[in-house]
Amino acid sequence: VSTSHIHSDSPCIGTGSANYSFGSDIDGENWAAPPSMGCDEPSVPLAGDVDVFIVSEYTAVVPGRDLTFSAAVHGEVASNRWAFGDGASLSNSAFVSHAWSTTGDYHVVFTAWNDDHTDGVSVTVIVHVADGDYYVSAGNPSPASPYTSWGTAATDIQTAVNEAGKTVGSTVWVTNGVYDSGTAATPGYACLNRVVLTSDIVVRSVNGPEVTTIEGAPASGGGNGSNAVRGVYMSAGVLSGFSITNGHTMASGDSVFDESGGGVNMYGGDGIISNCLLSGNCASDDGGGSYGGSVNSSRFSGNTAEDDGGASCDGELSNCVLVENSAGGDGGGSRDCTLNNCVLLGNSARGSGGASSFCTLNSSVLFGNRAIDDGGGSCSGFLNNCSLSGNTAGDRGGGSCWGRLRNCIIYFNSSSASGDNWYGGDISYSCTVPEASGDGNVTNHPLLVSASHIHSISPCRGAGSTNFVSGIDIDAEAWAIPPSMGCDEPLAPLTGDLAVSIVAEYSAVVPGRELAFSAAIQGEVASNRWTFGDGVSLADSVLVSHAWSTTGQYPVVLTAWNDN
């Protein structure tokens, strides 16, 4: 009935143990035998003065969105009641939430009773329920507060965010444009940002990231520095449908809030990024693209961190693509992250973990990443149902170094020192060579038809363990029982669009010298075939090499098929 006191009918009365009670309860009264749970031993009469307060972070909200309230009560309380001004009420709760269906002003009344206050002691707050749409248009000639129409739209995002942040659940609609003006400091710190989002609101582009850009800026001398501008700082809310580019951090100050997260910093809060393109951002410490928070259905490309996590650090990423990001330390793609159903391609680290370092990855692809040190694909990670191929390490473990891998494919990787596919760690129910010592491992050719997908007759199909499977496969399909190894569960029919390209470092060579090619295929693939223009062909391989015996021009053709 308050944060300290329980109702006389509470199941916590008399259910504690006398072995752990001492002194007196919160009211200075003796404990019963056996005592109650909590700090209160309810005894009669419940008497004395009562003071009541309502605590709520917000008093304005959009229809249908819950507001949370708590009761701050001083004194011995027998019971309480909340009334929300719309006919709804709730009794004997210290913490409540409520949503109103229509706009208007509502009196929220909290009343508490005891034996000296039989009429109750009450307190009231007024909640304003209003429509919460705000608008931003970079070229609007006549912006006017509160920016609730396109005709009065703000010309920069931060101005509208400041207004919308007063009402929980509001949406800021941003139309096409490059938003590269205005700055706001990270709360409590010095790094400047193009947008600061600290309220539970949604900031959404109208037409998507291809035409709506939040652009940071380097320091006046170039790169990271004292007056650089990060893209976005978020401790709450949702940001959806933006390209976030050219964000930079300070080169000194707090290592997390001033120097990390060149594109977006969400550390310590509950911010969410979705459907965004994060490119060309830079951090002087960790997380070139993002630091902290949750990122969904987004793409990271060309971001750099001077230390760890070229694309992302210390966050949770789902259904994201990380391509050609780089780190001066560890984790060219990610460091200390959890990644679900992600694709990591062509990332690089000057330290360890070309794609990932100290990360947990589920149902993900690591292809064509490289590390100067250990773990071309992953270093010291926990990987479940992942496919690692075409990764390279300057030292140990081309695919993985010191990782725990379950239900994985670790094939066609290379190392300049030892362990082309893996070095050290703990590997079970996985396809790799040489055979690892754990349970359920196989060495058969996996029949990869792309970096992510296996052929329907692959020996990896149904060879995994249900003990380590989670979520869904890379195509958002359910895992079979038992599941396949790798990130793909090949389930007929294999349908949808296919995009095919050939990756090769060179396209000119002397006779007799091999060239290496890799297949970059997006979509559900049933099979593939390479032809080299000299009568030679090869089927169902993602990485191939070929040499020509005579001079000439040879078309190298990669073809992929599915049921469409």
MOSUL-V18420 format. One record per pair of residues at least 6 apart in sequence whose ideal C-beta (glycine too) atoms are under 6 Angstrom apart, sorted by the first residue. I is the first residue (numbers start at 1). J is the second residue. Records with the same first field share a line. If there is no record, write none. Layout:
I = J ; J
//
This chain:
1 = 7 ; 77 ; 79 ; 80 ; 92
2 = 71 ; 73 ; 77 ; 94
3 = 94
4 = 26 ; 39 ; 40
5 = 40 ; 77
6 = 12 ; 38 ; 40
7 = 92
8 = 42
12 = 36 ; 37 ; 38
13 = 36
14 = 34
15 = 37
16 = 34 ; 35 ; 36 ; 37
18 = 33 ; 34
21 = 31 ; 35
25 = 40 ; 41
26 = 39 ; 40
27 = 76
29 = 41 ; 43
31 = 41
32 = 41
45 = 115
46 = 76 ; 78 ; 114 ; 115
47 = 115 ; 116
48 = 75 ; 76
49 = 75
50 = 75 ; 112 ; 114 ; 117 ; 121
51 = 74
52 = 73 ; 110 ; 112 ; 121 ; 123
53 = 72 ; 123
54 = 69 ; 110 ; 123 ; 125
55 = 70 ; 72
56 = 69
58 = 168
59 = 125 ; 127
60 = 128 ; 166 ; 167
61 = 67 ; 129 ; 168 ; 169
62 = 132 ; 169
63 = 101 ; 129
64 = 99
65 = 99 ; 168 ; 169
66 = 97 ; 99
68 = 97
69 = 96
70 = 95
71 = 94 ; 110
73 = 112
76 = 114
77 = 112 ; 114
78 = 113 ; 114
79 = 92 ; 113
80 = 92 ; 112
81 = 91 ; 111
82 = 90 ; 96 ; 110
83 = 89 ; 109
84 = 98 ; 108
85 = 106 ; 107
86 = 100 ; 106
90 = 96
100 = 106 ; 129
103 = 129 ; 130
104 = 129
105 = 126 ; 128
106 = 127
107 = 124 ; 126
108 = 125 ; 127
109 = 122 ; 124
110 = 123
111 = 120 ; 122
112 = 121
113 = 120
132 = 167 ; 169 ; 170
133 = 171
134 = 147 ; 160 ; 163 ; 164 ; 172
135 = 147 ; 150 ; 153 ; 173
136 = 153 ; 154 ; 157 ; 160 ; 174
137 = 153 ; 175
138 = 155 ; 177
140 = 153 ; 155
143 = 154 ; 155
144 = 152
146 = 163
147 = 153 ; 154 ; 160 ; 163
154 = 160
156 = 181 ; 182
157 = 174 ; 179 ; 195
158 = 182 ; 184 ; 195
160 = 172
161 = 172 ; 197
164 = 170 ; 172 ; 201
165 = 199 ; 201
168 = 200
170 = 201
171 = 202
172 = 203
173 = 206
174 = 205 ; 212
175 = 206
176 = 207 ; 211 ; 212
178 = 213 ; 215
179 = 214
180 = 215
183 = 192 ; 229
184 = 193 ; 196
185 = 192
186 = 233 ; 257
189 = 254 ; 257 ; 258
190 = 253 ; 258
191 = 230 ; 249 ; 250 ; 258
192 = 229
193 = 230 ; 233
194 = 214 ; 216 ; 229 ; 231
195 = 232
196 = 233
197 = 234 ; 237
198 = 235 ; 236
199 = 236 ; 237
200 = 236 ; 237
201 = 237
202 = 238
203 = 239
204 = 240 ; 241
205 = 212 ; 241 ; 242
208 = 241
209 = 241 ; 242 ; 243 ; 276 ; 277
212 = 242
213 = 243
214 = 231 ; 242 ; 244
215 = 245 ; 246
216 = 229 ; 230 ; 231 ; 246 ; 247 ; 248
217 = 229
218 = 228 ; 248
219 = 225 ; 227 ; 228
220 = 227
224 = 248 ; 249 ; 251 ; 284
225 = 251
226 = 250
228 = 248 ; 249
230 = 247 ; 249
231 = 244 ; 247 ; 263 ; 264
232 = 264
233 = 265
234 = 266 ; 271
235 = 269
236 = 269 ; 270 ; 271
237 = 271
238 = 272
239 = 273
240 = 274 ; 275
241 = 275
242 = 276
243 = 277
244 = 263 ; 276 ; 278
245 = 279 ; 280
246 = 280
247 = 262 ; 263 ; 281
248 = 262 ; 282
249 = 259 ; 262 ; 283 ; 284
250 = 258 ; 259
251 = 284
255 = 285
256 = 267
259 = 284 ; 285
260 = 283 ; 285 ; 286 ; 287 ; 291
261 = 283 ; 287 ; 290 ; 291
262 = 281 ; 282 ; 283 ; 288
263 = 278 ; 281 ; 289 ; 290
264 = 273 ; 290
265 = 291
266 = 292 ; 293
267 = 291 ; 292
271 = 293
272 = 294
273 = 295 ; 298
274 = 296 ; 297
275 = 297
276 = 298
277 = 299
278 = 289 ; 300
279 = 301 ; 302
280 = 302
281 = 288 ; 289 ; 303
282 = 288 ; 304
283 = 305
284 = 306
285 = 307
286 = 305 ; 307 ; 308 ; 309 ; 313
287 = 305 ; 309 ; 312 ; 313
288 = 303 ; 304 ; 305 ; 310
289 = 300 ; 303 ; 311 ; 312
290 = 312 ; 315
291 = 313 ; 314
292 = 314 ; 315
293 = 315
294 = 316
295 = 317 ; 320
296 = 318
297 = 319
298 = 320
299 = 321
300 = 311 ; 322 ; 325
301 = 323 ; 324
302 = 324
303 = 310 ; 311 ; 325
304 = 310 ; 326
305 = 327
306 = 328
307 = 328 ; 329
308 = 327 ; 329 ; 330 ; 331 ; 335
309 = 331 ; 334 ; 335
310 = 325 ; 326 ; 327 ; 332
311 = 322 ; 325 ; 333 ; 334
312 = 334 ; 337
313 = 335 ; 336
314 = 336
315 = 337
316 = 338
317 = 337 ; 339 ; 342
318 = 340
319 = 341
320 = 342
321 = 343
322 = 333 ; 344 ; 347
323 = 345 ; 346
324 = 346
325 = 332 ; 333 ; 347
326 = 332 ; 348
327 = 349
328 = 350
329 = 351
330 = 349 ; 351 ; 352 ; 353 ; 357
331 = 349 ; 353 ; 356 ; 357
332 = 347 ; 348 ; 349 ; 354
333 = 344 ; 347 ; 355 ; 356
334 = 356 ; 359
335 = 357
336 = 358
337 = 359
338 = 360
339 = 361 ; 364
340 = 362
341 = 363 ; 474
342 = 364
343 = 365
344 = 355 ; 366
345 = 367 ; 368
346 = 368
347 = 354 ; 355 ; 369
348 = 354 ; 370
349 = 371
350 = 372
351 = 373
352 = 371 ; 373 ; 374 ; 375 ; 379
353 = 371 ; 375 ; 378 ; 379
354 = 369 ; 370 ; 371 ; 376 ; 391
355 = 366 ; 369 ; 377
356 = 378 ; 381
357 = 379
358 = 380
359 = 381
360 = 382
361 = 383 ; 386
362 = 384 ; 470 ; 471
363 = 385 ; 471 ; 473 ; 474 ; 487
364 = 386 ; 487
365 = 387 ; 451 ; 452 ; 487
366 = 377 ; 388
367 = 389 ; 390 ; 451
368 = 390
369 = 376 ; 377 ; 391
370 = 376 ; 392
371 = 393
372 = 394
373 = 395
374 = 393 ; 395 ; 396 ; 397 ; 401
375 = 393 ; 397 ; 401
376 = 391 ; 392 ; 393 ; 398
377 = 388 ; 391 ; 399 ; 400
378 = 400 ; 403
379 = 401
380 = 402
381 = 403
382 = 404
383 = 403 ; 405 ; 408
384 = 406 ; 407 ; 468
385 = 407 ; 487
386 = 408 ; 487
387 = 409 ; 452 ; 486 ; 487
388 = 399 ; 410
389 = 411 ; 412 ; 451
390 = 412 ; 518 ; 543
391 = 398 ; 399 ; 413
392 = 398 ; 414
393 = 415
394 = 416
395 = 417
396 = 417 ; 418 ; 419 ; 423
397 = 419 ; 422 ; 423
398 = 413 ; 414 ; 415 ; 420
399 = 410 ; 413 ; 421 ; 422
400 = 410 ; 422
401 = 423
402 = 424 ; 425
403 = 425
404 = 426
405 = 427 ; 430
406 = 428 ; 429 ; 468
407 = 429 ; 464 ; 468 ; 485
408 = 430
409 = 431 ; 446 ; 460 ; 485 ; 486
410 = 421 ; 422 ; 432
411 = 446
412 = 543
413 = 420 ; 421
414 = 420
421 = 432
422 = 432
427 = 436 ; 438
428 = 438 ; 439 ; 440
429 = 440 ; 464 ; 465
430 = 441
431 = 442 ; 446 ; 460 ; 485
433 = 443
435 = 441 ; 443
444 = 459
446 = 458 ; 460
447 = 454 ; 455 ; 458 ; 540
448 = 454 ; 542
449 = 455 ; 525 ; 527 ; 528 ; 540
450 = 519 ; 521 ; 525 ; 542
451 = 542
452 = 474 ; 487 ; 488
453 = 488 ; 525
454 = 460 ; 486 ; 488 ; 490
455 = 540
456 = 490
460 = 484 ; 485 ; 486
461 = 484
462 = 482
463 = 485
464 = 482 ; 483 ; 484 ; 485
466 = 482
469 = 479 ; 483
473 = 488 ; 489
474 = 487 ; 488
475 = 524
477 = 489 ; 491
479 = 489
480 = 489
493 = 563
494 = 524 ; 526 ; 562 ; 563
495 = 563 ; 564
496 = 523 ; 524
497 = 523
498 = 523 ; 560
499 = 522
500 = 521 ; 558 ; 560
501 = 520
502 = 517 ; 558
503 = 518 ; 520
504 = 517
506 = 515
509 = 515
511 = 548 ; 549 ; 550
512 = 547
513 = 547
514 = 545 ; 547
516 = 545
517 = 544
518 = 543
519 = 542 ; 558
521 = 560
524 = 562
525 = 560 ; 562
526 = 561 ; 562
527 = 540 ; 561
528 = 540 ; 560
529 = 539 ; 559
530 = 538 ; 544 ; 558
531 = 537 ; 557
532 = 546 ; 556
533 = 554 ; 555
534 = 548 ; 554
538 = 544
548 = 554
//
